[in-house]
Structures are given as structure tokens and as C-alpha cells.
Amino acid sequence: MNLKDIAHLLGGVDLSFLSKIEKANRICPPNIFITYSCLFGKNMAEIFPMQYHEAHYLLKSTIAQLLSRLNKTKSTDESKAKCEFLKAALVRLNSENL
């Protein structure tokens, strides 16, 4: 399947735009990611590894910052629940083999 075929399946997406996504020069919109995933039976890390790794890194960094801020605030049931959720997410992210 070539880029022109995929662009057609996406409803006539511009070939240049699609090429830039594949080269990680543009962010992949959800509809394009979902289409690629359906067509090729792969997850985002396999289809767009550079974008996935960048998002992965940014998310880990943002979670760490948010946890730091939450730890400095008054402890409430809500803040404890947020911290637990974020810590679990961070464990999942750290356990992925990138």
C-alpha cells in the first residue's frame, strides 16, 4: 500500500501532509493514527515511533511536575486519589520497553 492509497482511504488527505507525518515533521491527528492502526494492525509506538517516544517523554515529565505540585499542597482525599493515579501511570510508563 503506498502513500497515495492511504491518502485516498483517509478521504483525500494531502500527500505532502501525510509524508510529513510519516517523517515525524507533523503531529499525527487521531483520525490518521486510527486509520493506520486499523490498516496495519499496529499500535502507535510501532507506526509512529518518534512521535510516540516524544509524547511518552513529555507525559512522564509533566506527571512528575504535577506530582511535585500536588505534594506541596494540602492533602485531601481528592489530592491523594490524584497522586495515586499519577503514580500508577508513571509506573506503567516507566515499565514500557522503549
N, CA, C and O atoms as CSV, one atom per row, in Angstrom:
chain,resi,resn,atom,element,x,y,z
A,1,MET,N,N,0.858,-1.166,0.000
A,1,MET,CA,C,0.000,0.000,0.000
A,1,MET,C,C,0.903,1.226,0.000
A,1,MET,O,O,1.776,1.354,0.858
A,2,ASN,N,N,0.701,2.118,-0.946
A,2,ASN,CA,C,1.537,3.307,-0.997
A,2,ASN,C,C,0.836,4.503,-0.354
A,2,ASN,O,O,-0.332,4.430,0.028
A,3,LEU,N,N,1.566,5.586,-0.246
A,3,LEU,CA,C,1.069,6.788,0.416
A,3,LEU,C,C,-0.169,7.347,-0.272
A,3,LEU,O,O,-1.081,7.848,0.387
A,4,LYS,N,N,-0.197,7.261,-1.598
A,4,LYS,CA,C,-1.347,7.758,-2.357
A,4,LYS,C,C,-2.610,6.951,-2.010
A,4,LYS,O,O,-3.696,7.516,-1.875
A,5,ASP,N,N,-2.457,5.638,-1.869
A,5,ASP,CA,C,-3.588,4.782,-1.496
A,5,ASP,C,C,-4.096,5.122,-0.097
A,5,ASP,O,O,-5.302,5.202,0.139
A,6,ILE,N,N,-3.159,5.320,0.820
A,6,ILE,CA,C,-3.547,5.654,2.193
A,6,ILE,C,C,-4.237,7.007,2.236
A,6,ILE,O,O,-5.234,7.175,2.938
A,7,ALA,N,N,-3.714,7.971,1.490
A,7,ALA,CA,C,-4.334,9.301,1.429
A,7,ALA,C,C,-5.768,9.189,0.918
A,7,ALA,O,O,-6.664,9.869,1.418
A,8,HIS,N,N,-5.982,8.338,-0.072
A,8,HIS,CA,C,-7.333,8.129,-0.599
A,8,HIS,C,C,-8.250,7.532,0.475
A,8,HIS,O,O,-9.389,7.967,0.639
A,9,LEU,N,N,-7.744,6.536,1.201
A,9,LEU,CA,C,-8.527,5.911,2.265
A,9,LEU,C,C,-8.867,6.896,3.387
A,9,LEU,O,O,-9.866,6.733,4.089
A,10,LEU,N,N,-8.038,7.901,3.541
A,10,LEU,CA,C,-8.271,8.923,4.557
A,10,LEU,C,C,-9.179,10.045,4.049
A,10,LEU,O,O,-9.365,11.053,4.731
A,11,GLY,N,N,-9.729,9.873,2.884
A,11,GLY,CA,C,-10.642,10.877,2.347
A,11,GLY,C,C,-9.961,11.978,1.569
A,11,GLY,O,O,-10.464,13.099,1.489
A,12,GLY,N,N,-8.820,11.659,0.999
A,12,GLY,CA,C,-8.129,12.641,0.161
A,12,GLY,C,C,-7.187,13.552,0.919
A,12,GLY,O,O,-6.996,14.707,0.538
A,13,VAL,N,N,-6.599,13.045,1.985
A,13,VAL,CA,C,-5.614,13.823,2.739
A,13,VAL,C,C,-4.457,14.177,1.819
A,13,VAL,O,O,-4.053,13.366,0.986
A,14,ASP,N,N,-3.925,15.373,1.966
A,14,ASP,CA,C,-2.815,15.863,1.159
A,14,ASP,C,C,-1.595,14.957,1.329
A,14,ASP,O,O,-1.180,14.678,2.454
A,15,LEU,N,N,-1.023,14.500,0.217
A,15,LEU,CA,C,0.136,13.603,0.243
A,15,LEU,C,C,1.332,14.217,0.967
A,15,LEU,O,O,2.044,13.528,1.698
A,16,SER,N,N,1.543,15.493,0.762
A,16,SER,CA,C,2.665,16.173,1.407
A,16,SER,C,C,2.494,16.160,2.926
A,16,SER,O,O,3.449,15.916,3.664
A,17,PHE,N,N,1.275,16.423,3.384
A,17,PHE,CA,C,0.984,16.408,4.816
A,17,PHE,C,C,1.203,15.014,5.390
A,17,PHE,O,O,1.808,14.859,6.451
A,18,LEU,N,N,0.711,14.009,4.689
A,18,LEU,CA,C,0.856,12.627,5.132
A,18,LEU,C,C,2.328,12.224,5.188
A,18,LEU,O,O,2.755,11.545,6.122
A,19,SER,N,N,3.085,12.633,4.208
A,19,SER,CA,C,4.519,12.344,4.179
A,19,SER,C,C,5.219,12.984,5.369
A,19,SER,O,O,6.097,12.369,5.974
A,20,LYS,N,N,4.842,14.206,5.709
A,20,LYS,CA,C,5.450,14.903,6.850
A,20,LYS,C,C,5.113,14.202,8.157
A,20,LYS,O,O,5.936,14.163,9.072
A,21,ILE,N,N,3.911,13.651,8.250
A,21,ILE,CA,C,3.535,12.893,9.445
A,21,ILE,C,C,4.414,11.659,9.559
A,21,ILE,O,O,4.937,11.359,10.632
A,22,GLU,N,N,4.576,10.949,8.457
A,22,GLU,CA,C,5.385,9.727,8.481
A,22,GLU,C,C,6.848,10.006,8.821
A,22,GLU,O,O,7.531,9.154,9.389
A,23,LYS,N,N,7.322,11.193,8.475
A,23,LYS,CA,C,8.712,11.557,8.774
A,23,LYS,C,C,8.840,12.249,10.127
A,23,LYS,O,O,9.918,12.718,10.491
A,24,ALA,N,N,7.727,12.311,10.874
A,24,ALA,CA,C,7.667,12.933,12.204
A,24,ALA,C,C,7.911,14.436,12.155
A,24,ALA,O,O,8.404,15.021,13.119
A,25,ASN,N,N,7.565,15.059,11.034
A,25,ASN,CA,C,7.674,16.511,10.913
A,25,ASN,C,C,6.350,17.202,11.224
A,25,ASN,O,O,6.289,18.430,11.291
A,26,ARG,N,N,5.313,16.433,11.410
A,26,ARG,CA,C,3.987,16.939,11.769
A,26,ARG,C,C,3.384,15.989,12.800
A,26,ARG,O,O,3.680,14.795,12.822
A,27,ILE,N,N,2.539,16.549,13.645
A,27,ILE,CA,C,1.836,15.724,14.627
A,27,ILE,C,C,0.725,14.969,13.917
A,27,ILE,O,O,0.023,15.520,13.070
A,28,CYS,N,N,0.579,13.717,14.270
A,28,CYS,CA,C,-0.414,12.852,13.646
A,28,CYS,C,C,-1.785,13.069,14.282
A,28,CYS,O,O,-1.963,12.804,15.471
A,29,PRO,N,N,-2.754,13.549,13.504
A,29,PRO,CA,C,-4.112,13.682,14.032
A,29,PRO,C,C,-4.705,12.304,14.354
A,29,PRO,O,O,-4.359,11.311,13.714
A,30,PRO,N,N,-5.591,12.251,15.341
A,30,PRO,CA,C,-6.151,10.955,15.757
A,30,PRO,C,C,-6.770,10.141,14.624
A,30,PRO,O,O,-6.599,8.922,14.587
A,31,ASN,N,N,-7.478,10.777,13.709
A,31,ASN,CA,C,-8.117,10.005,12.638
A,31,ASN,C,C,-7.090,9.305,11.751
A,31,ASN,O,O,-7.344,8.205,11.261
A,32,ILE,N,N,-5.959,9.920,11.546
A,32,ILE,CA,C,-4.916,9.305,10.724
A,32,ILE,C,C,-4.262,8.155,11.495
A,32,ILE,O,O,-4.023,7.085,10.936
A,33,PHE,N,N,-3.977,8.383,12.774
A,33,PHE,CA,C,-3.402,7.303,13.576
A,33,PHE,C,C,-4.334,6.095,13.610
A,33,PHE,O,O,-3.894,4.960,13.425
A,34,ILE,N,N,-5.614,6.340,13.846
A,34,ILE,CA,C,-6.581,5.233,13.931
A,34,ILE,C,C,-6.651,4.488,12.604
A,34,ILE,O,O,-6.715,3.258,12.586
A,35,THR,N,N,-6.640,5.213,11.502
A,35,THR,CA,C,-6.681,4.570,10.190
A,35,THR,C,C,-5.443,3.697,9.977
A,35,THR,O,O,-5.562,2.553,9.537
A,36,TYR,N,N,-4.264,4.225,10.285
A,36,TYR,CA,C,-3.038,3.449,10.145
A,36,TYR,C,C,-3.090,2.204,11.028
A,36,TYR,O,O,-2.723,1.110,10.602
A,37,SER,N,N,-3.553,2.389,12.264
A,37,SER,CA,C,-3.639,1.276,13.193
A,37,SER,C,C,-4.570,0.187,12.670
A,37,SER,O,O,-4.254,-0.999,12.755
A,38,CYS,N,N,-5.718,0.592,12.128
A,38,CYS,CA,C,-6.665,-0.386,11.558
A,38,CYS,C,C,-6.088,-1.074,10.322
A,38,CYS,O,O,-6.212,-2.290,10.170
A,39,LEU,N,N,-5.467,-0.309,9.456
A,39,LEU,CA,C,-4.926,-0.873,8.218
A,39,LEU,C,C,-3.793,-1.861,8.463
A,39,LEU,O,O,-3.736,-2.925,7.847
A,40,PHE,N,N,-2.894,-1.494,9.368
A,40,PHE,CA,C,-1.682,-2.280,9.536
A,40,PHE,C,C,-1.666,-3.139,10.801
A,40,PHE,O,O,-0.735,-3.918,11.009
A,41,GLY,N,N,-2.690,-3.003,11.645
A,41,GLY,CA,C,-2.774,-3.812,12.858
A,41,GLY,C,C,-1.638,-3.557,13.830
A,41,GLY,O,O,-1.167,-4.480,14.495
A,42,LYS,N,N,-1.200,-2.324,13.916
A,42,LYS,CA,C,-0.073,-1.961,14.781
A,42,LYS,C,C,-0.514,-0.883,15.768
A,42,LYS,O,O,-1.515,-0.200,15.552
A,43,ASN,N,N,0.251,-0.739,16.862
A,43,ASN,CA,C,-0.037,0.332,17.810
A,43,ASN,C,C,0.778,1.575,17.458
A,43,ASN,O,O,1.610,1.548,16.550
A,44,MET,N,N,0.532,2.651,18.178
A,44,MET,CA,C,1.185,3.920,17.849
A,44,MET,C,C,2.701,3.840,17.942
A,44,MET,O,O,3.404,4.423,17.116
A,45,ALA,N,N,3.213,3.126,18.938
A,45,ALA,CA,C,4.666,3.019,19.094
A,45,ALA,C,C,5.314,2.350,17.891
A,45,ALA,O,O,6.463,2.640,17.558
A,46,GLU,N,N,4.584,1.460,17.243
A,46,GLU,CA,C,5.113,0.768,16.066
A,46,GLU,C,C,4.949,1.605,14.797
A,46,GLU,O,O,5.811,1.585,13.919
A,47,ILE,N,N,3.843,2.337,14.707
A,47,ILE,CA,C,3.555,3.097,13.493
A,47,ILE,C,C,4.324,4.422,13.448
A,47,ILE,O,O,4.931,4.761,12.433
A,48,PHE,N,N,4.290,5.156,14.548
A,48,PHE,CA,C,4.942,6.467,14.621
A,48,PHE,C,C,5.865,6.504,15.840
A,48,PHE,O,O,5.572,7.203,16.810
A,49,PRO,N,N,6.971,5.765,15.806
A,49,PRO,CA,C,7.818,5.647,16.991
A,49,PRO,C,C,8.403,6.962,17.497
A,49,PRO,O,O,8.475,7.173,18.708
A,50,MET,N,N,8.814,7.832,16.614
A,50,MET,CA,C,9.406,9.093,17.063
A,50,MET,C,C,8.376,9.945,17.811
A,50,MET,O,O,8.670,10.503,18.868
A,51,GLN,N,N,7.182,10.038,17.258
A,51,GLN,CA,C,6.128,10.807,17.915
A,51,GLN,C,C,5.726,10.155,19.229
A,51,GLN,O,O,5.472,10.845,20.217
A,52,TYR,N,N,5.669,8.843,19.243
A,52,TYR,CA,C,5.305,8.123,20.456
A,52,TYR,C,C,6.327,8.378,21.560
A,52,TYR,O,O,5.954,8.672,22.696
A,53,HIS,N,N,7.595,8.269,21.237
A,53,HIS,CA,C,8.643,8.469,22.235
A,53,HIS,C,C,8.632,9.897,22.768
A,53,HIS,O,O,8.830,10.122,23.962
A,54,GLU,N,N,8.402,10.853,21.884
A,54,GLU,CA,C,8.334,12.247,22.321
A,54,GLU,C,C,7.150,12.459,23.272
A,54,GLU,O,O,7.298,13.085,24.322
A,55,ALA,N,N,5.986,11.939,22.902
A,55,ALA,CA,C,4.803,12.070,23.754
A,55,ALA,C,C,5.025,11.362,25.089
A,55,ALA,O,O,4.632,11.866,26.141
A,56,HIS,N,N,5.654,10.197,25.038
A,56,HIS,CA,C,5.955,9.407,26.230
A,56,HIS,C,C,6.840,10.219,27.184
A,56,HIS,O,O,6.551,10.311,28.377
A,57,TYR,N,N,7.896,10.793,26.662
A,57,TYR,CA,C,8.826,11.588,27.462
A,57,TYR,C,C,8.129,12.805,28.063
A,57,TYR,O,O,8.279,13.086,29.252
A,58,LEU,N,N,7.364,13.525,27.238
A,58,LEU,CA,C,6.676,14.717,27.728
A,58,LEU,C,C,5.650,14.375,28.804
A,58,LEU,O,O,5.507,15.111,29.780
A,59,LEU,N,N,4.944,13.278,28.633
A,59,LEU,CA,C,3.953,12.868,29.625
A,59,LEU,C,C,4.618,12.519,30.952
A,59,LEU,O,O,4.137,12.922,32.012
A,60,LYS,N,N,5.716,11.778,30.902
A,60,LYS,CA,C,6.434,11.446,32.135
A,60,LYS,C,C,6.909,12.709,32.841
A,60,LYS,O,O,6.795,12.818,34.062
A,61,SER,N,N,7.427,13.641,32.101
A,61,SER,CA,C,7.912,14.894,32.673
A,61,SER,C,C,6.772,15.702,33.290
A,61,SER,O,O,6.910,16.246,34.386
A,62,THR,N,N,5.659,15.776,32.586
A,62,THR,CA,C,4.506,16.522,33.075
A,62,THR,C,C,3.911,15.881,34.322
A,62,THR,O,O,3.527,16.582,35.259
A,63,ILE,N,N,3.832,14.555,34.339
A,63,ILE,CA,C,3.326,13.851,35.523
A,63,ILE,C,C,4.228,14.131,36.726
A,63,ILE,O,O,3.732,14.386,37.824
A,64,ALA,N,N,5.531,14.087,36.532
A,64,ALA,CA,C,6.465,14.351,37.628
A,64,ALA,C,C,6.277,15.768,38.167
A,64,ALA,O,O,6.307,15.978,39.380
A,65,GLN,N,N,6.084,16.735,37.282
A,65,GLN,CA,C,5.852,18.117,37.716
A,65,GLN,C,C,4.554,18.246,38.497
A,65,GLN,O,O,4.506,18.916,39.529
A,66,LEU,N,N,3.509,17.607,38.005
A,66,LEU,CA,C,2.214,17.670,38.678
A,66,LEU,C,C,2.278,16.992,40.049
A,66,LEU,O,O,1.723,17.506,41.020
A,67,LEU,N,N,2.942,15.858,40.130
A,67,LEU,CA,C,3.108,15.184,41.418
A,67,LEU,C,C,3.857,16.070,42.409
A,67,LEU,O,O,3.508,16.125,43.588
A,68,SER,N,N,4.866,16.749,41.936
A,68,SER,CA,C,5.632,17.649,42.790
A,68,SER,C,C,4.737,18.764,43.334
A,68,SER,O,O,4.802,19.095,44.518
A,69,ARG,N,N,3.909,19.336,42.470
A,69,ARG,CA,C,2.980,20.387,42.916
A,69,ARG,C,C,1.945,19.839,43.886
A,69,ARG,O,O,1.633,20.482,44.889
A,70,LEU,N,N,1.409,18.653,43.596
A,70,LEU,CA,C,0.405,18.064,44.475
A,70,LEU,C,C,0.975,17.751,45.850
A,70,LEU,O,O,0.282,17.887,46.858
A,71,ASN,N,N,2.228,17.335,45.895
A,71,ASN,CA,C,2.863,17.016,47.176
A,71,ASN,C,C,3.085,18.251,48.040
A,71,ASN,O,O,3.276,18.137,49.250
A,72,LYS,N,N,3.060,19.426,47.426
A,72,LYS,CA,C,3.254,20.680,48.158
A,72,LYS,C,C,1.935,21.282,48.636
A,72,LYS,O,O,1.939,22.261,49.383
A,73,THR,N,N,0.816,20.712,48.217
A,73,THR,CA,C,-0.481,21.247,48.607
A,73,THR,C,C,-1.038,20.490,49.804
A,73,THR,O,O,-0.524,19.446,50.206
A,74,LYS,N,N,-2.102,21.052,50.358
A,74,LYS,CA,C,-2.773,20.408,51.479
A,74,LYS,C,C,-3.319,19.057,51.024
A,74,LYS,O,O,-3.946,18.950,49.970
A,75,SER,N,N,-3.075,18.043,51.825
A,75,SER,CA,C,-3.511,16.695,51.477
A,75,SER,C,C,-5.010,16.530,51.725
A,75,SER,O,O,-5.499,16.722,52.838
A,76,THR,N,N,-5.716,16.172,50.665
A,76,THR,CA,C,-7.150,15.883,50.748
A,76,THR,C,C,-7.385,14.524,50.112
A,76,THR,O,O,-6.491,13.960,49.481
A,77,ASP,N,N,-8.584,14.006,50.281
A,77,ASP,CA,C,-8.894,12.720,49.639
A,77,ASP,C,C,-8.736,12.830,48.129
A,77,ASP,O,O,-8.254,11.906,47.474
A,78,GLU,N,N,-9.149,13.975,47.587
A,78,GLU,CA,C,-9.041,14.178,46.128
A,78,GLU,C,C,-7.578,14.235,45.690
A,78,GLU,O,O,-7.206,13.606,44.699
A,79,SER,N,N,-6.746,14.982,46.416
A,79,SER,CA,C,-5.336,15.085,46.022
A,79,SER,C,C,-4.619,13.741,46.196
A,79,SER,O,O,-3.730,13.408,45.412
A,80,LYS,N,N,-5.002,12.970,47.220
A,80,LYS,CA,C,-4.415,11.638,47.405
A,80,LYS,C,C,-4.788,10.721,46.238
A,80,LYS,O,O,-3.950,9.968,45.742
A,81,ALA,N,N,-6.049,10.789,45.805
A,81,ALA,CA,C,-6.501,9.968,44.677
A,81,ALA,C,C,-5.767,10.358,43.394
A,81,ALA,O,O,-5.381,9.495,42.605
A,82,LYS,N,N,-5.579,11.654,43.193
A,82,LYS,CA,C,-4.842,12.124,42.005
A,82,LYS,C,C,-3.400,11.619,42.043
A,82,LYS,O,O,-2.866,11.146,41.040
A,83,CYS,N,N,-2.783,11.726,43.217
A,83,CYS,CA,C,-1.398,11.267,43.349
A,83,CYS,C,C,-1.280,9.777,43.060
A,83,CYS,O,O,-0.361,9.350,42.361
A,84,GLU,N,N,-2.189,8.997,43.582
A,84,GLU,CA,C,-2.151,7.549,43.345
A,84,GLU,C,C,-2.331,7.228,41.861
A,84,GLU,O,O,-1.633,6.375,41.311
A,85,PHE,N,N,-3.270,7.917,41.226
A,85,PHE,CA,C,-3.500,7.713,39.792
A,85,PHE,C,C,-2.240,8.060,38.996
A,85,PHE,O,O,-1.809,7.297,38.131
A,86,LEU,N,N,-1.657,9.222,39.302
A,86,LEU,CA,C,-0.477,9.668,38.562
A,86,LEU,C,C,0.725,8.763,38.821
A,86,LEU,O,O,1.498,8.480,37.905
A,87,LYS,N,N,0.884,8.309,40.060
A,87,LYS,CA,C,1.986,7.384,40.360
A,87,LYS,C,C,1.828,6.075,39.595
A,87,LYS,O,O,2.805,5.534,39.077
A,88,ALA,N,N,0.602,5.566,39.523
A,88,ALA,CA,C,0.351,4.328,38.774
A,88,ALA,C,C,0.645,4.528,37.287
A,88,ALA,O,O,1.213,3.651,36.635
A,89,ALA,N,N,0.254,5.683,36.759
A,89,ALA,CA,C,0.530,5.986,35.350
A,89,ALA,C,C,2.034,6.052,35.113
A,89,ALA,O,O,2.527,5.549,34.104
A,90,LEU,N,N,2.754,6.663,36.030
A,90,LEU,CA,C,4.199,6.779,35.903
A,90,LEU,C,C,4.868,5.409,35.954
A,90,LEU,O,O,5.816,5.155,35.211
A,91,VAL,N,N,4.390,4.537,36.812
A,91,VAL,CA,C,4.918,3.158,36.868
A,91,VAL,C,C,4.698,2.454,35.542
A,91,VAL,O,O,5.598,1.785,35.034
A,92,ARG,N,N,3.485,2.603,34.968
A,92,ARG,CA,C,3.208,1.988,33.659
A,92,ARG,C,C,4.139,2.530,32.586
A,92,ARG,O,O,4.691,1.772,31.789
A,93,LEU,N,N,4.311,3.856,32.572
A,93,LEU,CA,C,5.180,4.479,31.565
A,93,LEU,C,C,6.623,4.011,31.725
A,93,LEU,O,O,7.311,3.741,30.741
A,94,ASN,N,N,7.071,3.921,32.966
A,94,ASN,CA,C,8.454,3.510,33.219
A,94,ASN,C,C,8.695,2.039,32.918
A,94,ASN,O,O,9.828,1.629,32.667
A,95,SER,N,N,7.623,1.243,32.944
A,95,SER,CA,C,7.790,-0.188,32.695
A,95,SER,C,C,7.795,-0.529,31.208
A,95,SER,O,O,8.129,-1.652,30.832
A,96,GLU,N,N,7.428,0.433,30.360
A,96,GLU,CA,C,7.431,0.167,28.918
A,96,GLU,C,C,8.861,0.091,28.408
A,96,GLU,O,O,9.721,0.882,28.795
A,97,ASN,N,N,9.090,-0.853,27.555
A,97,ASN,CA,C,10.409,-1.006,26.931
A,97,ASN,C,C,10.474,-0.141,25.691
A,97,ASN,O,O,9.923,-0.493,24.648
A,98,LEU,N,N,11.142,0.981,25.804
A,98,LEU,CA,C,11.233,1.880,24.641
A,98,LEU,C,C,12.577,1.765,23.976
A,98,LEU,O,O,12.834,2.445,22.982
